Amino acid sequence: QVQLIESGGGLVQAGGSLRLSCQASGLTFSRYAMGWFRQAPGKEREFVASINRGGENTYYAESVKGRFTISRDNAKNAVYLQMNSLKPEDTAVYYCAANLVVPSTKSYDYDYWGQGTQVTVSS
């Protein structure tokens, strides 16, 4: 069974930092592009960041460029999202996802999803 398990969420003050982790199992991790998406209550799920299979190429939503960094460690079957300078509008459930083809910005291109981890940024 493919599993993507997010961790590292929590409550943080505006301007603070969090590091999200996604541990994958049940798949050949290095074959997958990985992405982070987020969804706030009453809002659509939106793209945050993605990374290609080898980790050389990364992509970011404009709203998080310069603040968030996606990375991966294929030896550990893990992908990370370093979140700095957090803002209240970053509050959402964050999901990691796996894509066999490309590090797409579109949620429908992803094959597997984690259960999400809550990030709350207090002003």
Backbone bond lengths (Angstrom), bond angles and torsions (degrees), N, CA, C in turn:
res aa  C-N    CA-C-N  psi(-1)  N-CA   C-N-CA  omega(-1)  CA-C   N-CA-C  phi
1 Q - - - 1.451 - - 1.522 109.36 -
2 V 1.303 115.71 132.54 1.451 120.77 176.51 1.514 109.02 -77.06
3 Q 1.315 115.78 131.28 1.448 121.25 176.81 1.518 109.98 -134.88
4 L 1.310 115.20 135.71 1.449 123.32 171.45 1.518 106.53 -123.58
5 I 1.320 116.15 117.70 1.452 121.05 -174.33 1.519 109.39 -117.73
6 E 1.320 115.33 113.32 1.457 120.87 178.62 1.523 110.34 -86.01
7 S 1.312 115.16 150.53 1.451 121.19 174.24 1.524 108.58 -153.50
8 G 1.309 115.77 168.09 1.454 121.36 175.78 1.512 115.17 102.41
9 G 1.319 117.33 -4.25 1.449 119.71 177.60 1.516 111.42 -71.38
10 G 1.311 114.80 170.00 1.447 120.02 179.70 1.503 111.03 165.59
11 L 1.306 115.03 -167.09 1.455 122.43 179.12 1.519 108.82 -103.89
12 V 1.320 115.82 130.39 1.450 120.86 -178.51 1.522 109.21 -141.74
13 Q 1.302 115.92 149.83 1.456 121.19 177.56 1.523 110.59 -75.23
14 A 1.316 116.04 148.61 1.460 120.08 175.99 1.524 110.32 -52.18
15 G 1.327 114.65 136.73 1.450 120.86 -176.25 1.509 114.15 92.70
16 G 1.310 116.75 -11.56 1.445 121.49 -179.17 1.514 112.51 -84.27
17 S 1.333 114.69 -173.92 1.454 121.56 -175.62 1.518 111.26 -132.15
18 L 1.316 115.03 151.71 1.450 123.14 171.13 1.517 108.24 -141.62
19 R 1.314 115.77 151.64 1.456 121.73 174.54 1.522 108.23 -120.82
20 L 1.315 116.17 114.02 1.447 121.69 177.46 1.521 109.86 -90.76
21 S 1.318 115.58 143.61 1.452 121.99 176.41 1.517 109.42 -123.25
22 C 1.306 115.67 149.64 1.457 122.28 174.43 1.514 107.62 -133.14
23 Q 1.310 115.92 114.88 1.450 121.73 179.50 1.518 109.29 -99.11
24 A 1.320 116.29 123.97 1.454 121.98 -177.40 1.518 111.13 -104.58
25 S 1.322 115.14 147.50 1.452 121.49 174.06 1.524 108.85 -150.54
26 G 1.323 116.28 158.74 1.448 120.94 177.97 1.515 115.03 81.17
27 L 1.310 117.44 10.32 1.454 121.96 177.69 1.520 109.56 -146.56
28 T 1.326 115.61 159.20 1.457 119.94 174.27 1.517 106.91 -80.89
29 F 1.306 115.30 95.67 1.455 121.90 -166.53 1.523 112.81 -56.99
30 S 1.325 117.16 -41.40 1.456 120.83 -175.33 1.531 113.30 -67.29
31 R 1.313 118.45 -11.13 1.462 122.09 177.61 1.530 112.56 -84.84
32 Y 1.317 116.79 -8.83 1.456 121.11 -172.24 1.516 112.73 -110.51
33 A 1.319 115.56 134.05 1.448 119.90 160.21 1.528 108.07 -71.42
34 M 1.311 116.39 151.59 1.451 120.86 -177.20 1.517 110.36 -126.77
35 G 1.310 114.99 148.84 1.448 119.93 179.08 1.514 112.04 -139.08
36 W 1.327 114.41 158.59 1.456 122.48 170.55 1.522 108.11 -117.49
37 F 1.316 115.35 133.15 1.454 123.26 175.27 1.518 108.39 -127.34
38 R 1.304 116.00 163.69 1.453 119.25 177.31 1.526 110.00 -142.97
39 Q 1.324 114.65 155.67 1.450 120.48 179.58 1.524 109.47 -145.23
40 A 1.310 115.27 122.74 1.453 122.36 175.19 1.518 109.00 -96.35
41 P 1.331 118.00 155.39 1.467 120.37 179.47 1.523 111.69 -55.21
42 G 1.329 115.93 131.27 1.446 121.33 178.65 1.514 115.25 77.31
43 K 1.319 117.35 4.09 1.449 121.02 -178.77 1.523 110.86 -120.50
44 E 1.315 115.76 161.94 1.453 121.20 177.48 1.523 110.57 -74.60
45 R 1.319 114.89 152.34 1.447 119.26 172.61 1.526 108.92 -66.10
46 E 1.316 116.53 133.95 1.452 120.34 -176.53 1.517 112.09 -127.77
47 F 1.304 114.29 150.74 1.449 122.49 178.15 1.512 110.47 -69.34
48 V 1.323 116.31 139.61 1.453 122.16 176.08 1.521 111.18 -114.86
49 A 1.325 116.69 -56.04 1.454 121.03 -176.69 1.514 109.81 -161.25
50 S 1.325 116.86 156.70 1.455 121.13 175.69 1.516 109.75 -147.75
51 I 1.324 115.06 163.48 1.449 121.51 -175.87 1.521 108.76 -147.26
52 N 1.322 116.21 141.76 1.457 119.45 -177.85 1.524 110.92 -77.50
53 R 1.316 115.66 177.78 1.461 120.71 -172.27 1.519 113.52 -60.32
54 G 1.318 116.30 -40.75 1.450 120.07 -178.54 1.513 114.38 -87.41
55 G 1.324 117.46 -9.90 1.451 121.54 179.02 1.516 115.09 87.31
56 E 1.324 117.87 3.37 1.463 120.75 -176.95 1.520 113.35 -78.13
57 N 1.327 116.76 -28.42 1.457 121.16 -174.57 1.517 110.55 -118.14
58 T 1.320 115.50 131.86 1.452 121.02 179.16 1.519 110.23 -128.71
59 Y 1.327 115.36 155.23 1.448 122.37 -177.61 1.519 108.53 -139.83
60 Y 1.327 116.32 143.61 1.448 121.20 -175.15 1.519 111.92 -137.68
61 A 1.313 115.16 146.42 1.450 119.68 167.14 1.523 109.13 -65.77
62 E 1.331 116.33 147.13 1.459 120.29 -179.37 1.524 111.88 -57.70
63 S 1.304 116.63 -32.82 1.452 120.82 -176.33 1.528 113.77 -67.70
64 V 1.331 117.24 -17.69 1.460 119.75 -176.77 1.522 113.18 -118.78
65 K 1.319 118.13 -4.06 1.459 120.76 -179.79 1.517 110.78 -57.83
66 G 1.316 115.31 134.63 1.447 121.11 -179.22 1.505 114.14 85.99
67 R 1.321 117.31 -11.56 1.459 121.22 -179.34 1.531 112.36 -115.07
68 F 1.323 116.81 -36.70 1.462 121.72 -177.33 1.518 109.87 -108.61
69 T 1.321 115.85 149.28 1.454 121.93 175.93 1.518 109.50 -135.26
70 I 1.321 115.95 125.26 1.453 120.97 175.32 1.524 108.61 -97.48
71 S 1.311 116.22 142.04 1.452 121.50 177.17 1.520 108.88 -149.72
72 R 1.325 115.65 167.79 1.456 118.90 178.63 1.514 110.11 -145.08
73 D 1.306 115.07 155.68 1.450 122.66 175.62 1.516 106.36 -131.03
74 N 1.324 115.91 98.10 1.460 119.60 -175.32 1.527 112.52 -66.37
75 A 1.317 117.18 -27.03 1.456 120.10 177.15 1.521 111.64 -67.23
76 K 1.327 116.44 -25.57 1.458 121.76 179.21 1.519 113.15 -103.77
77 N 1.320 117.54 0.84 1.463 122.41 -177.11 1.526 111.05 53.38
78 A 1.312 115.39 47.86 1.456 119.89 -174.54 1.521 111.67 -138.42
79 V 1.310 114.85 148.63 1.452 122.53 172.65 1.517 107.55 -127.02
80 Y 1.332 116.18 148.08 1.450 121.42 -173.51 1.517 110.51 -129.15
81 L 1.309 115.07 156.42 1.452 121.40 172.00 1.518 108.02 -134.10
82 Q 1.318 115.79 106.66 1.454 121.13 175.14 1.515 108.07 -85.48
83 M 1.312 116.22 122.24 1.456 122.74 -174.10 1.524 108.45 -117.65
84 N 1.317 116.04 111.57 1.454 122.20 179.19 1.513 110.53 -114.03
85 S 1.317 115.57 163.66 1.468 121.80 178.04 1.520 111.33 49.48
86 L 1.303 115.95 48.49 1.452 120.82 -174.49 1.523 111.93 -65.53
87 K 1.314 114.04 144.84 1.451 122.91 -179.68 1.526 109.61 -119.53
88 P 1.328 117.75 156.05 1.468 119.07 177.44 1.524 113.02 -55.22
89 E 1.319 118.03 -33.04 1.453 120.77 179.49 1.520 113.64 -70.93
90 D 1.325 117.64 -7.08 1.456 121.23 172.52 1.524 112.39 -80.67
91 T 1.317 116.90 -8.05 1.455 120.93 -179.63 1.524 110.58 -61.13
92 A 1.316 116.27 124.45 1.457 121.66 -177.30 1.518 108.85 -178.53
93 V 1.320 115.09 170.55 1.452 120.63 164.98 1.523 107.32 -86.53
94 Y 1.309 116.41 127.93 1.455 122.34 -178.59 1.520 110.20 -103.09
95 Y 1.321 115.44 132.02 1.448 122.62 -177.77 1.523 110.54 -120.59
96 C 1.311 116.67 139.04 1.449 118.97 167.76 1.519 108.71 -99.18
97 A 1.322 115.96 154.22 1.450 121.77 -175.79 1.520 109.92 -147.85
98 A 1.329 115.44 152.88 1.456 122.56 -177.55 1.519 110.60 -118.87
99 N 1.325 115.73 139.06 1.459 123.62 -175.02 1.521 109.22 -134.19
100 L 1.327 117.09 121.39 1.466 121.23 -177.41 1.518 113.63 -70.87
101 V 1.329 118.12 -15.86 1.458 119.88 -170.30 1.526 112.33 -105.84
102 V 1.330 116.51 -68.84 1.459 121.29 -172.21 1.524 109.81 -140.94
103 P 1.330 116.89 159.95 1.469 120.16 176.01 1.530 111.15 -79.05
104 S 1.299 115.03 67.31 1.447 123.04 -174.76 1.521 112.06 -66.18
105 T 1.333 114.77 155.55 1.460 121.52 171.77 1.521 112.01 -91.36
106 K 1.324 117.64 -1.57 1.450 122.06 -174.87 1.520 110.50 -103.72
107 S 1.315 115.95 128.99 1.453 120.00 -176.77 1.522 112.41 -62.47
108 Y 1.334 117.13 -32.74 1.459 119.79 -176.95 1.521 113.38 -70.94
109 D 1.314 117.79 -10.72 1.456 120.82 176.92 1.526 113.06 -83.25
110 Y 1.315 117.32 -8.42 1.458 121.06 -174.48 1.517 111.81 -93.94
111 D 1.315 114.75 143.49 1.458 121.98 -172.37 1.520 113.30 -94.06
112 Y 1.318 117.23 -33.92 1.454 121.94 -175.60 1.510 110.08 -135.42
113 W 1.328 114.54 147.81 1.453 121.83 -176.34 1.511 111.40 -135.08
114 G 1.306 115.25 145.97 1.445 120.78 171.22 1.511 111.24 -83.23
115 Q 1.314 115.98 178.37 1.461 121.66 -176.45 1.519 113.18 -84.84
116 G 1.306 117.03 -13.68 1.445 121.77 178.12 1.513 113.57 96.01
117 T 1.320 114.77 153.82 1.453 121.69 174.31 1.522 108.41 -136.94
118 Q 1.312 115.91 136.21 1.459 121.34 -174.19 1.519 111.06 -80.44
119 V 1.314 115.40 130.92 1.457 122.54 171.63 1.517 107.66 -118.93
120 T 1.310 116.42 123.56 1.450 121.81 178.73 1.518 108.89 -124.05
121 V 1.314 115.70 124.86 1.462 121.64 -178.90 1.516 107.89 -113.33
122 S 1.302 115.80 119.37 1.451 122.66 -176.60 1.525 110.10 -98.17
123 S 1.317 115.87 137.55 1.458 120.98 178.18 1.515 111.72 -91.69
